[in-house]
Amino acid sequence: MTRSGSAETKRRICSEWVWVIWDGHPECVADPDQVQTRLLGQPPQGESRVKEEQERKKIQKTRMQAIRDTIYSFKARWFDPHAQLNRQYHVRYYVDTHNVEIFDTKTNKLFLKKSDCPPSISGKDFFLGAKVLLYGRHFELMEYLDPFTAEKLGKQQQKAVLVIKQELVAHIGSILDLLLRQQFGLSTLKMMQVSRGQAEKFLEFHRTTGEFGALVDQLSSRPVVAMELVAENCIEKLKQFLPNVGSRFGGKPNEIESSSSVLETQRFYEFFFESAHSMTARLHDCTCCVILPHVIKEGLAGEVIEAIQKGPGVSITAMELFNLDRTTAAEFLEVYEGVVPHFNETVDHFTTGPCIAMELVGTHPENVVAKFRENAGPWDVEMAKELKPHTIRARYGHDRVRNAVHCTDLAEDGILECEYFFDILSKRQLKK
């Protein structure tokens, strides 16, 4: 046909698209008005046609990306320290683009528009019960917001509670290292002293059995360590893991046990992490050690704890996993301001993820602070690697901020630092 439209034109309209037969050759035109232009003998300029096509492809790509992008949605809460209450939010994590969006359910307004996640955050940090630091606030992910998220993450991120008792507590570092090497994630950890009455109530289902008394003694006679773990098919995976631990470290039956179902996991969690138990911290003749967030993110917390337990002259008498905001981190490190270089960067790093605080006591109580400081090594990692390559900071540190562990510097501060974590923050964390 000619451009003037003198020959026969066959045209078929389908939705928004128009198919036109030009001299026997089909062509798809997005805008029907373009057909009229072509028929009147006024072809669009080549440059304009290219720009229109590029814009169309750009819009189509954006739409397709929105369709393809996997979104995990959670009901979340943030504890407002000023009002002393929990505020409710909806948190959406865009998996493919690594973006996050936050909606304030009280004001019914967008709290944070779709933005890049902070560099310290990875996709693995988004799971039920996690505390995710987003732009200065720790959001605790409480519930799945939709069936899609529940279905996708429910199997991938199943939880279970593991309890270590009696002699095996002395091997907590090695056990945790084995767990992390088997791709278990650590979400909560705490050492506690369970009373006999609490143990009897928790073990009520075993009362009619002949082993009830022995089980109560195992749980209440000495401090225990409980941890919440996350993994795909976590409950069954732990069942297969436990016999190897018992045989490797010579544990007696039931000195290490885990929750055997989803309902039992909830019961274990409520008992060990949401109920008040006696703290194990002695708060005298002690020093404080904090395993920094980068070590935990790298899956090396077990190795560091093992190095401490095998190190000379100290033992762990209290330990707990904490998520610090900037206020608490700055408060804890206040005495080091003006003394330690990169103070603000150090405070910031303390807030980038969970840390594990420990109270350590020594065989020679009068010099436990100095003894462990020597085992930790110089705070300058390069100096530690050069002068004391076998120390904790030399082995696991990266720089002056990410130097693996914090340890008490002055003997008179050991008690104060342990009190801050185990007498103040631990109670505050339980209250939340």
C-alpha positions in Angstrom: 0.0 0.0 0.0 1.0 3.6 -0.3 1.6 6.0 2.5 -1.4 8.1 1.4 -3.6 5.1 2.2 -4.9 4.5 -1.4 -4.5 0.7 -1.2 -6.4 -1.7 1.0 -5.4 -1.5 4.7 -6.1 -4.4 7.0 -6.3 -3.3 10.7 -7.1 -5.4 13.8 -7.4 -3.7 17.2 -6.6 -6.0 20.2 -6.6 -4.3 23.7 -4.3 -1.3 23.5 -2.3 -2.6 20.5 -3.1 -2.0 16.8 -1.9 -4.4 14.1 -1.5 -2.8 10.7 -0.5 -4.5 7.5 1.9 -2.3 5.5 2.4 -3.8 2.0 1.8 -7.3 3.3 4.1 -6.9 6.4 2.4 -6.8 9.9 3.5 -4.1 12.3 2.4 -3.6 15.9 1.7 0.0 16.9 1.2 0.9 20.5 -0.6 4.2 19.8 -3.6 4.0 17.4 -3.1 7.7 16.5 0.2 6.7 15.0 -1.8 4.6 12.4 -3.6 7.8 11.3 -0.3 9.6 11.0 1.1 6.8 8.9 -1.9 6.7 6.7 -1.8 10.5 6.0 1.7 10.1 4.8 3.3 11.8 7.8 5.8 9.3 9.2 7.2 10.2 12.7 10.8 11.3 12.8 13.3 8.6 13.5 14.8 10.1 16.6 11.4 10.7 18.2 10.4 7.1 17.4 13.6 5.8 19.1 12.9 7.9 22.2 9.3 6.7 22.4 10.4 3.1 22.2 13.1 3.6 24.9 10.5 5.2 27.2 8.1 2.4 26.6 10.7 -0.3 27.4 11.7 1.6 30.5 8.2 1.7 31.8 7.6 -1.9 31.0 10.9 -2.9 32.7 9.8 -1.0 35.9 6.5 -2.7 35.9 7.9 -6.1 35.4 10.5 -5.5 38.1 7.7 -4.6 40.5 5.9 -7.8 39.6 9.0 -10.0 40.0 10.4 -8.5 43.2 9.9 -10.7 46.2 8.6 -8.9 49.2 8.7 -10.2 52.8 6.2 -8.4 55.0 6.3 -8.3 58.8 4.4 -6.8 61.7 7.0 -5.1 63.8 7.5 -3.0 66.9 9.9 -0.5 68.1 10.4 0.3 71.8 10.1 4.0 72.4 12.5 4.8 75.3 11.0 8.2 75.9 7.4 7.1 76.1 8.4 3.6 77.5 6.0 1.8 75.2 6.1 -0.3 72.0 5.0 1.3 68.8 3.6 -0.8 66.0 4.8 -0.8 62.3 4.7 -2.8 59.1 8.1 -3.6 57.7 8.4 -4.7 54.0 11.7 -6.0 52.8 12.3 -6.1 49.0 14.5 -9.1 48.5 15.7 -8.6 44.9 16.5 -4.9 45.2 17.5 -5.0 48.9 15.2 -2.2 49.8 13.0 -1.7 52.9 9.8 0.2 53.5 8.2 1.0 56.9 4.6 1.9 57.5 3.3 3.4 60.8 0.1 1.6 61.7 -1.0 4.2 64.3 -0.8 7.3 62.1 -1.7 5.2 59.0 1.1 6.9 57.2 4.4 5.9 55.5 7.2 6.1 58.0 10.0 5.3 55.7 9.6 5.3 51.9 11.2 2.5 49.9 15.0 3.0 50.5 18.2 1.1 50.4 19.0 -1.1 53.4 21.9 0.1 55.5 25.2 -1.6 54.5 25.3 -3.6 57.8 22.0 -5.3 57.0 21.7 -8.5 54.8 18.7 -10.5 53.7 19.5 -13.1 56.4 18.7 -10.5 59.1 15.0 -10.6 58.2 13.3 -13.4 60.1 10.6 -13.8 62.8 11.8 -12.5 66.1 14.8 -10.7 64.7 15.8 -7.2 65.8 16.8 -5.3 62.7 18.6 -1.9 63.0 17.1 0.4 60.4 18.2 4.0 60.3 18.8 4.2 64.1 15.9 2.2 65.3 15.8 -1.5 66.3 12.6 -3.0 64.8 11.6 -6.3 66.3 9.9 -8.5 63.7 6.9 -10.0 65.5 4.6 -11.7 63.0 4.3 -12.5 59.3 2.1 -9.9 57.6 0.8 -12.0 54.8 0.5 -15.7 53.8 3.2 -15.4 51.1 5.8 -14.4 53.7 4.7 -17.0 56.1 4.9 -19.7 53.5 8.3 -18.7 52.1 10.0 -18.0 55.4 8.1 -20.5 57.7 10.1 -23.4 56.3 13.4 -21.7 55.6 13.6 -20.0 59.0 12.1 -22.5 61.4 13.2 -22.0 65.0 14.1 -24.3 67.9 15.5 -23.8 71.4 18.6 -25.7 72.6 19.4 -26.1 76.3 22.9 -27.0 77.5 23.4 -28.1 81.1 25.9 -29.4 83.6 29.4 -30.3 82.3 28.6 -29.4 78.7 28.3 -25.7 79.7 32.1 -25.7 79.8 32.1 -26.5 76.1 29.5 -23.9 75.0 32.0 -22.2 72.6 32.8 -25.5 70.8 29.2 -26.5 70.6 28.1 -23.1 69.2 30.9 -23.2 66.7 29.7 -26.6 65.5 26.2 -25.3 65.2 27.2 -22.3 63.2 29.3 -24.4 60.9 26.2 -26.5 60.2 24.4 -23.3 59.0 22.3 -22.8 62.2 21.7 -19.1 62.9 21.8 -17.7 66.4 19.0 -15.3 67.4 19.0 -15.5 71.2 21.4 -16.7 73.9 21.4 -16.5 77.7 23.0 -18.1 80.7 20.7 -18.4 83.7 20.1 -20.2 87.1 16.8 -22.0 87.1 15.3 -22.5 90.6 14.1 -26.0 91.7 10.5 -24.9 91.8 10.7 -23.5 88.3 12.3 -26.7 87.0 9.6 -28.8 88.6 6.9 -26.7 87.0 8.6 -26.8 83.6 9.1 -30.6 83.7 5.6 -31.3 85.0 5.0 -33.7 82.1 7.8 -36.0 83.5 6.5 -36.1 87.1 5.1 -39.6 86.8 8.3 -41.0 85.3 11.2 -42.4 87.3 13.6 -39.9 85.9 11.8 -36.8 87.1 14.1 -36.0 90.1 17.2 -36.4 88.0 15.9 -34.1 85.3 15.0 -31.5 87.8 18.5 -31.7 89.3 20.1 -31.3 85.9 18.1 -28.2 85.1 18.4 -26.5 88.5 21.6 -27.5 90.3 23.9 -25.4 88.1 23.7 -22.6 85.5 22.4 -23.6 82.1 22.7 -21.9 78.7 19.7 -21.6 76.4 19.9 -20.5 72.8 17.3 -20.0 70.1 18.5 -21.2 66.7 17.2 -20.6 63.2 17.6 -22.9 60.2 15.6 -24.6 57.5 13.8 -27.6 59.1 15.6 -26.5 62.3 13.7 -28.8 64.7 14.5 -32.0 62.8 18.0 -30.9 62.0 18.8 -30.4 65.7 17.5 -33.8 66.6 20.1 -35.3 64.2 22.8 -33.0 65.6 22.5 -33.7 69.3 23.8 -37.3 69.4 27.1 -36.2 67.8 27.5 -33.4 70.5 26.9 -35.8 73.4 29.4 -38.3 72.1 32.0 -35.7 71.2 32.1 -34.0 74.6 31.2 -36.9 76.8 27.8 -35.5 77.9 25.4 -37.5 79.9 21.8 -38.2 78.6 19.7 -35.0 78.7 22.6 -32.7 79.4 21.8 -31.2 76.0 18.2 -31.1 74.7 16.2 -29.2 72.1 12.5 -28.5 71.5 10.9 -31.3 69.5 8.0 -29.4 67.9 6.8 -25.9 67.0 4.5 -25.8 70.1 7.3 -27.0 72.3 9.6 -24.4 70.9 7.2 -21.7 72.0 7.0 -23.3 75.5 10.8 -23.5 75.8 11.1 -19.8 74.6 8.6 -18.5 77.1 10.3 -20.4 79.9 13.9 -19.6 79.2 13.7 -16.1 77.6 10.5 -14.5 78.8 10.4 -15.7 82.4 12.6 -14.2 85.2 15.4 -16.4 86.4 18.3 -15.7 88.8 21.2 -14.1 87.1 24.5 -16.0 87.2 26.8 -12.9 87.3 28.8 -12.6 90.5 29.5 -8.9 90.1 32.8 -9.0 92.0 36.4 -9.8 91.1 35.3 -9.9 87.4 36.0 -8.4 84.0 33.6 -7.8 81.1 34.1 -9.0 77.5 31.7 -8.1 74.6 31.9 -10.1 71.3 31.3 -7.4 68.7 28.6 -7.6 66.0 31.0 -8.2 63.1 32.2 -11.5 64.7 28.6 -12.7 65.1 27.7 -11.8 61.5 30.8 -13.7 60.3 29.7 -16.8 62.2 32.8 -16.8 64.4 31.2 -16.2 67.9 31.6 -19.9 68.8 35.3 -19.8 67.9 35.9 -16.6 70.0 34.0 -18.1 73.1 36.0 -21.3 72.7 39.2 -19.3 72.6 38.2 -17.5 75.8 37.3 -20.8 77.5 40.6 -22.4 76.5 42.6 -19.3 77.4 44.6 -19.2 80.6 43.1 -18.2 83.9 39.5 -17.2 83.2 36.0 -18.8 83.1 32.6 -17.5 81.9 30.1 -16.9 84.7 27.5 -15.0 82.8 26.6 -14.4 79.2 23.7 -13.0 77.1 23.0 -11.8 73.6 22.0 -8.1 73.4 20.9 -5.7 70.7 22.1 -2.2 71.6 20.7 1.0 70.3 23.0 4.1 70.1 21.9 5.4 73.5 22.8 2.3 75.4 26.0 1.8 73.4 27.1 5.3 74.1 26.2 5.0 77.7 28.2 1.8 78.1 31.3 3.2 76.4 31.0 6.7 77.9 34.2 6.2 80.1 36.2 5.6 76.9 35.2 8.8 75.2 38.3 10.9 74.6 40.5 7.9 75.4 39.8 5.5 72.6 40.4 6.7 69.0 37.4 6.4 66.6 35.0 6.6 69.6 31.9 7.5 67.5 32.7 4.8 65.0 33.0 2.3 67.8 29.7 3.3 69.2 28.1 3.0 65.8 29.5 -0.5 65.3 28.0 -1.7 68.6 24.6 -0.9 67.1 25.0 -2.7 63.8 23.8 -6.1 65.1 23.7 -8.4 68.1 26.6 -8.6 70.5 27.3 -11.2 73.3 28.3 -9.8 76.7 30.1 -12.0 79.2 31.3 -11.8 82.8 34.7 -13.5 83.3 36.3 -14.4 86.6 39.8 -15.6 87.1 41.7 -18.1 89.2 43.6 -15.1 90.6 40.7 -12.6 91.2 42.9 -9.7 91.9 44.3 -9.4 88.4 41.5 -10.9 86.2 41.1 -7.6 84.3 44.7 -7.4 83.3 44.9 -11.2 82.6 42.1 -11.1 80.1 43.2 -7.9 78.5 46.5 -9.6 77.7 44.6 -12.5 76.2 42.5 -10.2 74.1 45.5 -8.3 72.7 46.1 -4.7 71.8 43.0 -2.8 70.5 45.0 -1.8 67.4 44.6 -5.0 65.3 47.7 -4.3 63.1 49.8 -4.0 66.2 48.2 -7.1 67.7 49.0 -9.1 64.6 52.6 -7.9 64.6 53.3 -8.2 68.3 50.8 -10.8 69.7 49.5 -12.9 66.8 47.9 -15.5 68.9 45.6 -13.1 70.8 41.8 -12.9 70.1 42.0 -9.5 68.3 44.9 -10.5 66.1 43.0 -13.7 65.0 39.5 -12.3 64.6 39.8 -8.5 64.3 39.9 -6.3 61.2 40.7 -2.8 62.3 40.6 -0.4 65.3 36.8 -0.4 65.3 36.0 -4.0 64.3 38.6 -5.5 66.6 36.6 -8.6 67.6 36.0 -8.0 71.3 35.7 -5.2 73.9 37.3 -5.9 77.2 37.5 -3.9 80.4 40.5 -1.6 80.5 40.8 -0.6 84.2 40.4 -3.0 87.2 37.9 -0.8 89.0 35.6 -0.8 85.9 35.1 -4.6 85.7 32.2 -4.7 88.1 30.6 -1.6 86.7 30.6 -2.9 83.1 29.2 -6.3 84.2 26.5 -4.6 86.2 25.5 -2.5 83.2 24.8 -5.6 81.1 23.6 -8.2 83.6 21.9 -6.1 86.3 20.5 -3.2 84.1 20.2 -4.1 80.4 19.2 -7.8 81.1 16.3 -6.7 83.2 15.3 -4.0 80.7 15.5 -6.5 77.9 13.2 -8.9 79.8 10.7 -6.1 80.5 10.5 -5.3 76.8 
